[in-house]
């Protein structure tokens, strides 16, 4: 499969060098609990290269989160390194494989190309927030039933992309349309036939 997901609105003028720098610098800024926002804002600490952290307030899997972050930090690194949500995978780190797909306000985005600073005030959903307690989402159940995976590395991104595709864009009308609309998610193991089967069945339940 080849194609694109929406990269999630990283602002223009931000280079890959800044992205990488932000990924490293983000790990040095301590997390902030929601009730302590005023304290951190009163005395912001600059990073080693003089960049002042920004405050990001968002809901992640339904839970309010407030963090002080390097403005260059990606959403992917913030989720994995700051919030310990490791289900979102770092694959190519260039927006080409779809392994890092998450939802922002229900829309699928590539978290490796999304600056965490841009998601303040939004609802973020990762693979960890898709199930309802012990009850799996219909798309997760379908992937398990059809064995729509092999190594499993791309599976969280595949599932997140498929859910947003059906919920936000409407069910696909054919297997060919499923392939086209899922073209931004790459499975290096080649489990595409079973992935298509899973999405075809799940979207019937999700309707």
Backbone as numpy.savetxt, mean C-alpha at the origin, in Angstrom:
# Nx Ny Nz CAx CAy CAz Cx Cy Cz
1.66 -10.23 -17.03 0.82 -9.04 -17.03 1.69 -7.79 -17.03
1.34 -6.78 -17.78 2.11 -5.54 -17.80 1.18 -4.38 -17.86
1.45 -3.29 -17.11 0.55 -2.14 -17.07 0.82 -1.31 -15.87
-0.17 -0.49 -15.45 0.08 0.46 -14.37 -1.05 0.49 -13.39
-0.70 0.66 -12.12 -1.64 1.10 -11.10 -1.42 2.58 -10.90
-2.35 3.28 -10.27 -2.17 4.70 -9.94 -1.07 4.81 -8.90
0.00 5.56 -9.16 1.12 5.63 -8.21 0.81 6.40 -6.96
-0.32 7.07 -6.85 -0.72 7.63 -5.57 -0.32 9.04 -5.34
0.05 9.78 -6.37 0.15 11.21 -6.23 1.38 11.75 -5.55
2.58 11.16 -5.75 3.78 11.78 -5.21 4.00 13.09 -5.92
4.28 14.19 -5.21 4.40 15.51 -5.83 5.59 15.58 -6.76
5.48 16.48 -7.78 6.56 16.62 -8.76 7.78 17.22 -8.11
8.95 16.98 -8.72 10.19 17.55 -8.22 10.87 16.69 -7.18
10.30 15.52 -6.83 10.92 14.65 -5.84 11.68 13.57 -6.59
12.98 13.52 -6.41 13.82 12.59 -7.16 13.90 11.25 -6.45
14.36 10.22 -7.18 14.58 8.92 -6.57 15.63 9.01 -5.48
16.62 9.91 -5.64 17.63 10.06 -4.60 16.99 10.54 -3.31
16.03 11.50 -3.43 15.33 11.97 -2.23 14.48 10.87 -1.62
13.85 10.04 -2.48 13.05 8.93 -1.97 13.93 8.01 -1.13
15.11 7.64 -1.69 15.99 6.73 -0.97 16.49 7.37 0.31
16.82 8.66 0.23 17.27 9.36 1.44 16.20 9.37 2.50
14.95 9.56 2.07 13.86 9.58 3.03 13.64 8.23 3.66
13.83 7.18 2.89 13.66 5.84 3.44 14.64 5.59 4.58
15.88 6.07 4.41 16.87 5.87 5.45 16.63 6.79 6.63
16.29 8.05 6.34 16.12 9.02 7.41 14.88 8.75 8.23
13.86 8.11 7.62 12.61 7.87 8.34 12.84 6.99 9.56
13.81 6.09 9.47 14.06 5.18 10.57 14.66 5.88 11.79
15.15 7.11 11.62 15.80 7.79 12.74 14.86 8.69 13.51
13.62 8.88 13.00 12.68 9.78 13.66 11.74 8.96 14.53
11.69 9.24 15.82 10.92 8.42 16.75 9.43 8.55 16.50
8.63 7.44 16.68 7.19 7.50 16.49 6.54 8.35 17.57
5.35 8.89 17.26 4.62 9.76 18.16 3.22 9.24 18.36
2.80 9.06 19.59 1.44 8.68 19.88 0.51 9.84 19.61
-0.75 9.53 19.25 -1.70 10.56 18.84 -1.85 11.66 19.88
-1.90 11.32 21.14 -2.13 12.32 22.16 -0.95 13.22 22.45
0.20 12.99 21.80 1.40 13.76 22.07 1.75 14.72 20.95
0.82 14.96 20.05 1.13 15.74 18.86 1.64 17.13 19.21
1.03 17.78 20.18 1.42 19.14 20.52 2.86 19.23 20.99
3.31 18.25 21.75 4.66 18.27 22.28 5.70 18.21 21.17
5.48 17.29 20.20 6.47 17.14 19.14 6.48 18.34 18.22
5.32 18.93 17.96 5.26 20.06 17.06 5.92 21.29 17.67
5.97 21.36 18.99 6.55 22.52 19.64 8.07 22.54 19.49
8.70 21.37 19.33 10.16 21.32 19.22 10.58 20.31 18.18
10.30 20.58 16.88 10.67 19.63 15.83 12.17 19.50 15.72
12.62 18.26 15.56 14.07 18.01 15.44 14.40 17.75 13.98
15.43 18.41 13.48 15.85 18.22 12.10 16.62 16.92 11.96
16.61 16.35 10.76 17.39 15.16 10.48 18.85 15.55 10.31
19.70 14.56 10.10 21.14 14.81 10.01 21.49 15.77 8.87
20.69 15.78 7.81 20.99 16.68 6.69 20.17 17.96 6.74
19.58 18.25 7.91 18.91 19.52 8.11 17.46 19.59 7.67
16.87 18.47 7.32 15.46 18.45 6.90 14.57 18.34 8.13
13.58 19.23 8.23 12.67 19.24 9.38 11.55 18.24 9.18
11.32 17.35 10.15 10.22 16.37 10.03 8.86 17.05 9.93
7.92 16.34 9.34 6.55 16.82 9.24 5.65 15.90 10.05
4.51 16.43 10.48 3.53 15.63 11.20 2.52 15.07 10.21
2.30 13.77 10.29 1.34 13.10 9.44 0.29 12.45 10.33
-0.97 12.79 10.09 -2.09 12.20 10.81 -2.99 11.49 9.81
-3.20 10.22 10.02 -4.02 9.44 9.10 -4.68 8.30 9.88
-5.60 7.62 9.23 -6.18 6.40 9.79 -5.60 5.23 9.02
-4.99 4.32 9.73 -4.39 3.14 9.12 -5.14 1.92 9.60
-5.80 1.25 8.68 -6.65 0.10 9.02 -7.66 0.45 10.11
-8.20 1.66 10.02 -9.24 2.10 10.93 -8.74 2.69 12.23
-7.44 2.68 12.45 -6.88 3.20 13.69 -6.18 4.54 13.43
-6.46 5.57 14.28 -5.79 6.86 14.08 -4.30 6.74 14.39
-3.49 7.34 13.55 -2.04 7.29 13.70 -1.49 8.69 13.48
-0.58 9.12 14.36 0.13 10.38 14.19 1.62 10.10 14.28
2.37 10.54 13.27 3.80 10.28 13.21 4.54 11.55 12.81
5.76 11.68 13.31 6.69 12.71 12.83 7.62 12.00 11.85
7.64 12.48 10.60 8.36 11.78 9.55 9.24 12.73 8.75
10.31 12.19 8.23 11.06 12.90 7.21 10.12 13.09 6.01
10.02 14.29 5.45 9.08 14.52 4.35 9.40 13.71 3.10
10.58 13.10 3.05 10.95 12.29 1.89 10.63 10.82 2.07
10.14 10.43 3.24 9.86 9.01 3.51 8.69 8.53 2.66
8.81 7.33 2.12 7.72 6.76 1.34 6.69 6.12 2.28
5.49 6.00 1.76 4.43 5.32 2.52 4.81 3.87 2.76
5.43 3.22 1.80 5.84 1.83 1.95 6.79 1.65 3.13
7.84 2.45 3.19 8.80 2.32 4.28 8.18 2.70 5.62
7.29 3.66 5.61 6.63 4.07 6.85 5.76 2.94 7.39
4.99 2.30 6.52 4.14 1.19 6.94 4.98 0.04 7.48
6.05 -0.31 6.79 6.83 -1.47 7.18 7.74 -1.20 8.37
8.43 -0.06 8.37 9.45 0.19 9.38 8.95 0.94 10.59
7.96 1.79 10.42 7.47 2.57 11.55 6.24 1.95 12.20
5.38 1.33 11.39 4.13 0.77 11.92 4.14 -0.75 11.97
5.23 -1.37 11.55 5.42 -2.82 11.61 4.33 -3.57 10.84
3.84 -2.98 9.77 2.87 -3.64 8.90 3.64 -4.23 7.72
4.17 -5.43 7.92 5.08 -6.03 6.96 4.36 -6.77 5.83
3.02 -6.82 5.86 2.30 -7.49 4.79 2.45 -6.79 3.46
2.62 -5.48 3.48 2.87 -4.72 2.25 4.32 -4.95 1.85
4.53 -5.53 0.67 5.87 -5.99 0.29 6.63 -4.95 -0.53
7.93 -4.95 -0.32 8.82 -4.14 -1.14 9.39 -5.04 -2.22
8.93 -4.82 -3.44 9.40 -5.65 -4.55 10.45 -4.92 -5.35
10.03 -4.26 -6.44 10.99 -3.55 -7.28 11.37 -2.20 -6.70
10.51 -1.62 -5.85 10.71 -0.28 -5.27 10.75 0.80 -6.36
10.15 0.51 -7.52 10.13 1.47 -8.62 8.74 1.61 -9.24
7.73 1.05 -8.58 6.37 1.18 -9.09 6.06 0.31 -10.28
6.82 -0.77 -10.48 6.64 -1.59 -11.66 6.05 -2.97 -11.40
6.00 -3.41 -10.12 5.58 -4.80 -9.86 4.25 -4.91 -9.13
3.84 -3.88 -8.41 2.55 -3.91 -7.72 2.56 -4.59 -6.36
3.70 -5.12 -5.92 3.73 -5.83 -4.64 3.39 -4.94 -3.46
3.58 -3.63 -3.60 3.39 -2.70 -2.49 2.01 -2.03 -2.52
1.06 -2.56 -3.29 -0.24 -1.93 -3.44 -1.00 -1.86 -2.12
-1.50 -0.68 -1.80 -2.38 -0.45 -0.65 -3.54 0.41 -1.14
-4.49 0.67 -0.25 -5.61 1.53 -0.59 -5.48 2.87 0.14
-5.73 3.94 -0.57 -5.89 5.26 0.04 -7.31 5.70 -0.29
-8.14 5.81 0.74 -9.56 6.14 0.56 -10.20 5.19 -0.45
-9.84 3.92 -0.39 -10.43 2.91 -1.24 -9.83 2.79 -2.62
-8.91 3.67 -2.97 -8.28 3.66 -4.29 -6.93 2.98 -4.21
-6.63 2.11 -5.15 -5.35 1.39 -5.11 -4.21 2.30 -5.54
-3.15 2.26 -4.77 -1.97 3.07 -5.07 -0.72 2.23 -4.81
0.37 2.67 -5.39 1.66 2.04 -5.17 2.36 2.78 -4.05
2.49 2.13 -2.91 3.02 2.82 -1.74 4.50 3.14 -1.86
5.23 2.47 -2.75 6.65 2.78 -2.90 6.86 4.11 -3.63
5.82 4.58 -4.35 5.92 5.85 -5.07 5.11 6.95 -4.41
4.57 6.67 -3.23 3.74 7.64 -2.53 4.48 8.17 -1.32
4.65 9.46 -1.23 5.26 10.05 -0.05 4.28 9.99 1.12
4.78 9.55 2.26 3.91 9.44 3.43 3.32 10.78 3.82
4.05 11.85 3.56 3.56 13.18 3.92 2.30 13.57 3.16
2.03 12.91 2.04 0.86 13.27 1.23 -0.42 12.58 1.67
-0.34 11.64 2.63 -1.53 10.88 3.00 -2.19 11.40 4.27
-1.69 12.50 4.81 -2.28 13.06 6.02 -3.76 13.37 5.78
-4.61 12.93 6.71 -6.04 13.16 6.60 -6.77 12.11 5.79
-6.08 11.07 5.37 -6.71 10.05 4.52 -6.82 8.71 5.25
-7.60 7.82 4.66 -7.78 6.47 5.17 -6.86 5.52 4.41
-5.98 4.84 5.14 -5.05 3.91 4.54 -5.45 2.49 4.93
-5.54 1.61 3.96 -5.83 0.20 4.24 -4.73 -0.66 3.66
-4.20 -1.55 4.49 -3.20 -2.52 4.04 -3.81 -3.91 4.09
-3.06 -4.90 3.66 -3.57 -6.27 3.65 -3.97 -6.71 5.07
-3.30 -6.17 6.09 -3.63 -6.55 7.47 -5.02 -6.07 7.88
-5.52 -5.03 7.22 -6.82 -4.48 7.59 -7.97 -4.94 6.71
-7.71 -5.89 5.83 -8.74 -6.31 4.88 -9.75 -7.27 5.50
-9.30 -8.16 6.35 -10.20 -9.13 6.98 -11.00 -8.46 8.08
-12.13 -9.06 8.43 -12.96 -8.59 9.53 -12.74 -9.54 10.70
-11.76 -9.23 11.54 -11.39 -10.14 12.61 -10.84 -11.43 12.03
-11.43 -12.56 12.42 -11.00 -13.86 11.91 -11.67 -14.21 10.57
-12.57 -13.36 10.14 -13.29 -13.62 8.89 -12.55 -12.98 7.72
-12.09 -13.81 6.80 -11.34 -13.31 5.66 -12.24 -12.55 4.70
-11.65 -11.62 3.99 -12.36 -10.93 2.91 -12.63 -11.96 1.80
-13.75 -11.82 1.06 -14.04 -12.76 -0.02 -12.89 -12.93 -1.02
-12.14 -11.87 -1.27 -11.02 -11.99 -2.20 -9.91 -12.85 -1.60
-9.66 -12.71 -0.31 -8.67 -13.55 0.35 -9.10 -15.02 0.32
-10.39 -15.24 0.59 -10.91 -16.61 0.56 -10.77 -17.22 -0.83
-11.05 -16.43 -1.85 -10.98 -16.94 -3.22 -9.55 -17.27 -3.61
-8.60 -16.43 -3.21 -7.19 -16.72 -3.51 -6.76 -18.02 -2.83
-7.21 -18.23 -1.60 -6.86 -19.46 -0.89 -7.53 -20.66 -1.55
-8.81 -20.52 -1.92 -9.56 -21.63 -2.52 -8.96 -22.05 -3.86
-8.59 -21.07 -4.67 -8.06 -21.38 -6.01 -6.54 -21.55 -6.01
-5.93 -21.45 -4.84 -4.46 -21.54 -4.75 -3.82 -20.54 -5.70
-4.31 -19.28 -5.60 -3.86 -18.23 -6.51 -2.52 -17.63 -6.12
-1.58 -18.47 -5.80 -0.25 -18.01 -5.39 0.72 -19.16 -5.50
1.99 -18.83 -5.47 3.01 -19.86 -5.38 3.96 -19.49 -4.25
4.89 -18.57 -4.49 5.76 -18.15 -3.38 5.01 -17.24 -2.42
3.99 -16.54 -2.89 3.16 -15.70 -2.02 3.64 -14.28 -1.85
4.82 -13.94 -2.40 5.36 -12.60 -2.17 4.48 -11.52 -2.78
3.97 -11.76 -3.97 3.15 -10.75 -4.64 1.70 -10.77 -4.19
1.30 -11.79 -3.43 -0.11 -12.03 -3.15 -0.80 -10.87 -2.42
-0.20 -10.26 -1.38 -0.89 -9.12 -0.75 -1.21 -8.01 -1.74
-0.25 -7.67 -2.60 -0.49 -6.63 -3.59 -1.53 -7.04 -4.60
-1.52 -8.32 -5.02 -2.53 -8.81 -5.95 -3.92 -8.68 -5.34
-4.06 -9.09 -4.09 -5.37 -9.05 -3.43 -5.84 -7.62 -3.22
-4.95 -6.75 -2.76 -5.34 -5.36 -2.54 -5.76 -4.69 -3.85
-5.02 -4.98 -4.91 -5.36 -4.39 -6.21 -6.70 -4.93 -6.70
-6.93 -6.22 -6.54 -8.17 -6.83 -7.00 -9.38 -6.30 -6.24
-9.25 -6.13 -4.94 -10.37 -5.61 -4.14 -10.72 -4.20 -4.58
-9.72 -3.34 -4.73 -9.97 -1.97 -5.15 -10.53 -1.93 -6.57
-10.07 -2.84 -7.41 -10.58 -2.90 -8.77 -12.08 -3.18 -8.78
-12.51 -4.16 -8.00 -13.92 -4.54 -7.99 -14.76 -3.50 -7.26
-14.31 -3.09 -6.07 -15.10 -2.15 -5.26 -15.14 -0.76 -5.88
-14.01 -0.30 -6.36 -13.94 1.08 -6.82 -14.22 1.29 -8.28
-13.96 0.25 -9.09 -14.07 0.40 -10.54 -15.14 -0.47 -11.15
-15.70 -1.37 -10.35 -16.75 -2.26 -10.84 -16.19 -3.59 -11.29
-17.01 -4.66 -11.20 -16.54 -5.99 -11.59 -16.12 -6.03 -13.06
-15.12 -6.84 -13.34 -14.69 -7.05 -14.72 -15.71 -7.93 -15.43
-15.86 -7.73 -16.73 -16.87 -8.45 -17.50 -16.34 -9.71 -18.17
-15.03 -9.91 -18.12 -14.45 -11.09 -18.75 -13.09 -11.37 -18.13
-12.58 -12.57 -18.40 -11.24 -12.90 -17.92 -10.20 -11.99 -18.55
-10.40 -11.66 -19.80 -9.47 -10.76 -20.48 -9.45 -9.39 -19.81
-10.62 -8.92 -19.37 -10.67 -7.62 -18.70 -9.99 -7.70 -17.34
-10.15 -8.82 -16.65 -9.44 -9.00 -15.38 -7.94 -8.89 -15.61
-7.44 -9.57 -16.63 -6.00 -9.54 -16.92 -5.53 -8.12 -17.23
-6.33 -7.41 -18.01 -5.95 -6.06 -18.38 -5.93 -5.14 -17.17
-6.95 -5.21 -16.34 -7.07 -4.30 -15.21 -6.13 -4.66 -14.06
-5.63 -5.89 -14.06 -4.66 -6.32 -13.05 -3.24 -6.30 -13.61
-3.04 -5.66 -14.75 -1.77 -5.74 -15.44 -0.61 -5.08 -14.69
-0.90 -4.24 -13.73 0.17 -3.60 -12.96 0.72 -4.47 -11.86
0.15 -5.65 -11.65 0.60 -6.56 -10.60 1.27 -7.77 -11.23
2.56 -7.92 -10.97 3.35 -8.98 -11.58 3.50 -10.16 -10.63
3.30 -11.37 -11.17 3.58 -12.59 -10.43 4.74 -13.28 -11.11
5.88 -13.26 -10.47 7.08 -13.85 -11.08 6.99 -15.37 -11.15
6.10 -15.97 -10.34 5.93 -17.42 -10.38 4.99 -17.85 -11.50
4.24 -16.93 -12.07 3.35 -17.25 -13.18 2.05 -17.89 -12.77
1.49 -17.49 -11.62 0.22 -18.06 -11.16 -0.99 -17.33 -11.73
-0.84 -16.69 -12.85 -1.89 -15.85 -13.40 -3.22 -16.56 -13.64
-3.25 -17.77 -14.20 -4.55 -18.42 -14.43 -5.36 -18.58 -13.14
-4.69 -18.97 -12.05 -5.40 -19.16 -10.79 -5.78 -17.83 -10.15
-4.97 -16.80 -10.38 -5.32 -15.47 -9.89 -6.58 -14.97 -10.59
-6.66 -15.17 -11.88 -7.86 -14.76 -12.63 -9.08 -15.53 -12.14
-8.93 -16.83 -11.92 -10.04 -17.64 -11.40 -10.52 -17.10 -10.05
-9.57 -16.75 -9.19 -9.92 -16.25 -7.86 -10.68 -14.93 -7.94
-10.20 -14.03 -8.77 -10.86 -12.73 -8.90 -12.25 -12.88 -9.51
-12.37 -13.76 -10.51 -13.67 -13.98 -11.15 -14.70 -14.47 -10.13
-14.31 -15.40 -9.26 -15.25 -15.90 -8.25 -15.53 -14.88 -7.17
-14.48 -14.20 -6.71 -14.64 -13.25 -5.60 -15.55 -12.09 -5.98
-15.44 -11.61 -7.19 -16.25 -10.45 -7.55 -17.74 -10.80 -7.62
-18.06 -12.08 -7.82 -19.46 -12.48 -7.77 -20.01 -12.33 -6.35
-19.19 -12.69 -5.36 -19.60 -12.57 -3.96 -19.63 -11.09 -3.54
-18.65 -10.32 -3.99 -18.54 -8.92 -3.59 -19.66 -8.06 -4.17
-20.29 -8.49 -5.24 -21.41 -7.72 -5.78 -22.56 -7.63 -4.79
